[in-house]
């Protein structure tokens, strides 16, 4: 006879919820211990704290150090720092670390990395430093790195790793597995997901996933289990396009071929994650009129990176002020206009910024390639702007009426709000598209233009209507 469980008396022992801070190796306690070890010159303790950490956590720790601590750290960790740490460091910190370590030490460390990681480090350094490091590299590694650096900066050739696993189609599963086992750790890439199948001319004819390889019988030929390689990209393809390809098709790796369609390398998803993050960060910073700079960047460098766009913004502000100057007599007669002007300009500017952000993102994701799609997008944003304009025209008009007890001021405010919100939507959608067609980065220039358009139209409409109907 079955016995029913007594649910009321059953107690479950649950584990405490996993805290987010425990997911990372670099805890505040570890940070404090590392800094104390540096201050006490306790090399053994420092090594015991740093070496178990993931390279990303080690890089995070290095970023937290001031200049004096960093110099001590590099001296104490000279022979024990994982070279992969260098790939996680921002440019400004990397320069400091390279300066502390010296050319010879870095030249000894780079061959331990995959070629794409070595190139990623070198392309962030000054030309004279790169030349010195290349001269100190072994001949084989130097030729590989020099070839990679010969490609344009933002193309697949800079991103790919040269270490790939290839097999001919007539090999069996057993031969392929034995071949992989016979390779030394340095001969295989750190991360790979497929075996690339090539013909005698080194052209890609297919691929075999590792899971399929290890689950197949040893006598089976690779030609029987291989699948067509979904994508092969040219070595000159822009890395942003490569990132979009990975996103669109959910790829984990892709073969890179030269002009003769011969295999020259492979790009894996871990590299593309960095590309996507970099491109998104660049677009975000460009919309704000700033460049990518580290918290450790010097005052002069930071000022220089922001000066140009602040100067451009000053010029556009002068244009808006000139528009206001046309109506100075109107403002003198009706002081209420000076109080309400910033509201019109601010609402238009914010509405325009929202639309610009959507447009720039859509362009970056290649969602606005077709003319019909572009027209539909602009029409949709215009309707959004008009709808918001009507809503906020009522709100702003009501506030103006309550404030000044004059219906004519409220009506002028309402009509100016509608006009500026609609203009903001149209310009916010149209300006990035127009800049893109002119081969100008819309993320960089759109925000400046949209501010000018909304300020000029907002002031012109509001003060123009006031001159006609209020004075």
Secondary structure, DSSP 8 states (H G I E B T S, - for coil): ------GGG----------GGGGSS--HHHHHHHHHHHHTT-HHHHHHHHTTS-HHHHHHHHHTS-HHHHHHHHHHTTTT--GGGGGGS-HHHHHHHHHHH-HHHHHHHHTTS-HHHHHHHHTTS-HHHHHHHHHHS-HHHHHHHHHHHTS-TTBHHHH-BS---EEETTSBHHHHHHHHHHS-GGGS-SS--EEEEE-TT-BEEEEEEHHHHHHS-TTSBHHHH-B--S-EEETTSBHHHHHHHHHHHT-SEEEEE-TT-BEEEEEEHHHHHHHHHHHHHHHHHHHTT-----TTS-HHHHHHHHHHHHHHHHHHHHHHHHHHHHTHHHHHH-THHHHHHHHHHHHHHHHHHHHHHHHHHHHHTT---SHHHHHHHHHHHHHHHHHHHHHHHHHHHHHHHHHH--HHHHHHHHHHHHHHHHHHHHHHHHHHHHHHHTT--HHHHHHHHHHHHHHHHHHHHHHHHHHHHT-
